[in-house]
Amino acid sequence: MIERCCAELFKGGFRPHQCHKIGRLEHMGRFYCTLHHPPSIAARRALRDKKWQEKYAKAREEFKREALAEKLLAKYSTEELEAAKGVELIL
């Protein structure tokens, strides 16, 4: 006997209905399709999160650097900064 995926879906209403796909993967005694299989969902989510973290790690570092620069330059007046344009700073 072919078993259907046991995932309950909520589409456009309050009553759930069972996924119409064939359950090919077993998890804890229940059959799931490849889309709703809990370990597959966790693996896809981990891959997606890893990509987002890599993508935005550079942006976060840039924002931190800008915030630090603003904090360091906030104590100086505009005239003092204009006067120090030709001076190289070694950090």
C-alpha positions as CSV (number, residue, x, y, z in Angstrom):
1,M,0.0,0.0,0.0
2,I,1.3,3.4,-0.9
3,E,1.1,5.9,2.0
4,R,0.6,9.6,1.5
5,C,2.7,12.2,3.2
6,C,1.4,12.8,6.8
7,A,2.1,16.5,6.8
8,E,-1.0,18.7,7.5
9,L,-1.3,21.8,5.4
10,F,-3.3,25.0,5.9
11,K,-4.2,26.5,2.6
12,G,-6.7,29.4,2.5
13,G,-8.7,28.4,5.5
14,F,-8.8,27.1,9.0
15,R,-9.2,23.4,8.3
16,P,-6.0,21.4,7.6
17,H,-5.7,18.9,4.8
18,Q,-3.2,16.2,4.2
19,C,-0.4,16.7,1.7
20,H,-1.3,15.0,-1.6
21,K,2.2,13.7,-2.4
22,I,3.4,10.1,-1.8
23,G,5.3,9.6,1.4
24,R,8.7,8.2,0.4
25,L,10.8,9.0,3.4
26,E,10.2,7.6,6.9
27,H,10.8,9.7,10.1
28,M,9.8,8.4,13.5
29,G,7.4,5.8,12.1
30,R,5.6,8.3,9.8
31,F,6.0,8.8,6.0
32,Y,6.8,12.2,4.5
33,C,7.3,13.5,1.0
34,T,10.7,15.0,0.2
35,L,9.3,18.5,0.8
36,H,7.9,18.0,4.3
37,H,10.4,15.4,5.7
38,P,11.6,17.1,9.0
39,P,15.4,16.3,8.6
40,S,15.3,17.5,5.0
41,I,13.6,20.8,6.1
42,A,16.3,21.2,8.8
43,A,19.1,20.7,6.2
44,R,17.5,23.2,3.7
45,R,17.1,25.7,6.5
46,A,20.7,25.3,7.7
47,L,22.0,25.8,4.1
48,R,19.8,28.9,3.6
49,D,20.9,30.4,6.9
50,K,24.6,29.7,6.2
51,K,24.3,31.5,2.8
52,W,22.6,34.5,4.5
53,Q,25.2,34.7,7.2
54,E,28.0,34.7,4.7
55,K,26.3,37.3,2.6
56,Y,25.7,39.8,5.4
57,A,28.8,39.2,7.5
58,K,30.7,41.7,5.3
59,A,27.9,44.3,5.5
60,R,27.8,43.9,9.4
61,E,31.6,44.5,9.6
62,E,31.2,47.6,7.4
63,F,28.4,49.0,9.6
64,K,30.5,48.4,12.7
65,R,33.5,50.2,11.1
66,E,31.4,53.2,10.1
67,A,29.8,53.4,13.6
68,L,33.3,53.3,15.2
69,A,34.6,56.0,12.8
70,E,31.6,58.3,13.7
71,K,32.1,57.7,17.4
72,L,35.8,58.6,17.1
73,L,35.3,61.7,15.0
74,A,32.3,63.0,17.0
75,K,34.6,64.7,19.6
76,Y,36.2,66.9,17.0
77,S,34.7,70.0,15.4
78,T,34.5,70.5,11.7
79,E,37.2,73.1,11.7
80,E,39.6,70.8,13.4
81,L,38.9,68.0,10.9
82,E,39.4,70.4,8.0
83,A,42.7,71.6,9.4
84,A,43.9,68.0,9.9
85,K,43.2,66.9,6.3
86,G,46.8,66.7,5.2
87,V,47.9,64.8,8.4
88,E,48.1,61.0,8.1
89,L,46.8,59.0,11.0
90,I,48.4,55.7,12.0
91,L,45.9,53.5,13.7
